[in-house]
Amino acid sequence: MTETSDAMVGTAVPGQTETSADEGLAAFRADLDGLSPQQRLAWALDTYSESFALTTSFGIQSAVLLHMLSSLPAGRQTPVIWVDTGYLPAETYQYAETLTDGLGIQLVVAQGQLSPARMEALHGRLWETGDVADLELYHRIRKVDPLEQTFSSLGVRCWASGVRRKQTDHRQSMTWLDPIRGRLALHPLLDWTNKDVYYYMQEHDLPQHPLFEQGYSTVGDWHSSGPDAAGQSGRDTRFGGLKQECGIHVPQPAGEGMMGDGI
């Protein structure tokens, strides 16, 4: 069974055959094409109801999708999942408080079973080795597995994020709705540009992340992001230049991820 049909049959649309699942996903994508981002969110809320959630990093441009969600009738009852790695800059924690209070979102914090201190004691400072495998292990422990565990506990079948096509090579191949690890991932802002984001934030008087004024166009953990440098795009500052993606938005082969407490 393909990943697409697995997501549609086993998780998103129970009871469908493999062929009808593929056709159903294509129909969903056609429905979403031509809609505004707010309408795509409204579609997901109507289609998936309590099994829909939104994820956020409280990064530089996170306010846009959070504001759109909070503006919808059912938006403020929708879980907003934030993966707190324990290594975020102080400014991100402050920004999270500002947006949570200001937009009235229903925040759910996803955190790993291993504390940062315990992880470092068992595995060392994985982001410092320059080894891609160590960085991938770090992302699984601190990001991907905590998110998947939270999805499971909330019964999430479809989730939305603010990823955009021009951010990374992988995201250029995304569609409005993609199967990722047995769930459907909605990308309402996929075709937006930096200008679209800027003008929306200006129009709605949304607060900027404190690090934006220090030259950051993207921000994640304090140890793997920095202000933009000459000749670099924002994503070039992430993960020591070893990777563009942390794994949250990338399908994984069966059997990977969801590691236990004893790793």
N, C-alpha and C positions, 0 to 999 in steps of 0.2 A: 504493500500500500504506500502510495506517495505521501510526502509530508503534507501536501495540500489536502488530500482526501482524509488523512488522519485527523487534521485539525477540524475539518468540516463534519466528518462522521463521528469521530470519537469524542469530540469536545464541543464544537460550536453548534453543529446541527445534527443531533442524535438521530439515528434511524435511516440516514441517507445511504444509498449505494455509493461506490467509489466514483462512478461516472456522474451521478447526479450531484455529488459533492463538488466536483470540479465545475460543473455547470452552475451550481449555486454560488460558488465563489465568484465566478465570472459575472453572474447577474448582480451580485452585491457590488462589485467594482463598477459595473455600468451604472448602477443606481447612484453611486457616490460621485461619479464623474460629473463635473459641471455644478456641483453644489458648493456653497461657501463652507469655510471651516466650521462655523457655528452650526450649519445644517448637517454637516457630517457628524458632529457630536450629538446633535438631536436625533439623528438616525440611529446611532449606536445606543443611546438611552432608550429609544422606543423599541429597538430590536432585541436588546439584551437586558434591559431593566436592571435588576439587582445583581446581575452577573457581569456588569460592566464597571470598569475602573479606569482612572487616569493615573499615569505616572509622571513624576516631576523630579528634576534634579535641583530645583531652586537655583538654576544657573542664570547666565546673563540674559537670556531671552525667555525664561520660563513664565514670566508674568502674563504673556499674551494668551496662551492656551488656558491658564488658570482663570484669567478674567473671562474668557469666552464660556468656560464651563459654569462659572458662578453666575453668569447672566441668564442661563437657561432655567426654566421652572424647577426641574428636578436636579439641577447641577449641584446645589449645595448639600444634597443628600448623597451624592456620589463619592465613594472613597477615592482619595487622592493619595497614592502610595509614594513615599519618599524613601529611597535607599540611603540610609545614613551609614557610611563606611566607618565612621569614627575618625576619619582623616580629612574632614572638610575644613576649609578656612573658617576662621571666626566670623568673617563677613557673610559667609553663606548661612551659618546658623542664625545670624541676626536678620538676614534677608528673609529666611524662612518664617521667622516670627512676624515680620512686617506683612508679608503676603497672606499668611494664614489668618491673622487677625483682620486685615483690611478687606479680604475677599470672603471671609467666612467659610472657608473650605473645610471639608471633613478629612483631616489629615490622619493617615495611617503610616507609622514609621516602621520600615523594614530594616532589621539589623541582624548581623551574622550571629550564629551560635558561639563562635569563638570571639572573645574580646580582642581588640587590637594587641593588648599586652600579651595575651596567651598565644595569639598567632605568631607574634614576633619571637616568643620564646621557643616555639616549636619549629618555625620555618625561617626565622630571620626576617630581615627587611626586604621582602621579595621584590620591591620596586627598584632596589638599588643595584641589583646584580648585573643588569644589562642583558639578561637571558629572557627571551620571549616566553619560554615555558614558565618561568617564575612569575612573570607579569600576568600570564593567563591564569595561573593558580591563584594569585592575589585577587584578580577580578572575580573568579568563581567563588572564593571564600567570602569576599566582602560585598559583592554586588549581585551576581547572577543567582546564586543559591538563595540568599535572603529574599530576593524578589520572588522567585518561584515558590518558596515556602509560604510567603504572604498571599500570593495568588491562590494557592491551594486552600489556605485557611479561609479565604473570603469567597471561594467558589467562583473565581473570575474566569469567564470564557472569552471575553473580548476586552482589550485594553488599548488606550490611546496614549500617544506621546507626541511631543513637539518636534520630532526629527524633520529635517528638511533635505531635499534631494542634493543640494549643492554642498552639504557639509562634509561628506566623505565619499570615497569611491563606491563603497558598498551601498550607500543610500541612493545613489543614482539609479540603481536597479529596483528600488522599492516601488510598490504600487500603493493605492489608497488603503488596501487591506491585504495583509500578508500573514500566512501561518508561521508562527514562531513557537517552537517547543510545545506544540499541541494546543495552542490558543491562537486567536486571531488578533493581530496588531493593527490598529487603525492609525493612519498618519494624516490628520486633518490639514496640517500646514505644509505638506510635502512640497508643493510648488511655490511656496513663499520665498521672497528674497529678503536680504537684510533691510532693504528700504521698506518693504511691506511691514516688517516687524517694527522698525523705527517709527513709521507713521502711525501704526496702530497704538503703540505705547504713548506717543505724543497726543493722539486724539483722545485717549481715555485717561490721560494723566497718571500713568502707571509708574511706580517707582523703579528706578534702575538698581541693579545689583551694585553694591558699593565698590566692587573691583572694576566695574566698567570704566570709571573715571581714572583708573590707574593703567588703562591700556589693555585690559583683558577683553577679548571678544568671545571667549569660551572659558569656563572654569569648572574643574572637578575637584579631585583631592589636592591638598596643598602641595604635595610632593610631585605631582605629575601634571601641573598646568602652570602657566605663567603669562605675563603680558606679551602681546604680539611683538615680534622683532622684525626688523627690516628684511624684506624678501620672504617672509613667512606668512602663511595663512594661520588663522587661529588654531586650527586642529594640529598644526605642526608643533605646537607647544605641549601637546598632550602626550602622556605615557613615554616620555623620553625619546619621542620620535620612532619608537619601536612598532607602534600600532596606531591605527586610527579609531578602532572600536574597542570598547571594553567587553563586549559580548552580550549585553542586554538585548540589543537589537539584531543579533545575528543568530540564525538557527544553529542548533548543535546536533551532532549525530546522536542517535539513541544511545542511552547509557551514560552520557556525560552529564556532569552537573549534579545538583542535589546531593552533595556529599554530607556525611554525617558529622557528629560532633567530635569524633575522635581523630579527625585528619591531622 
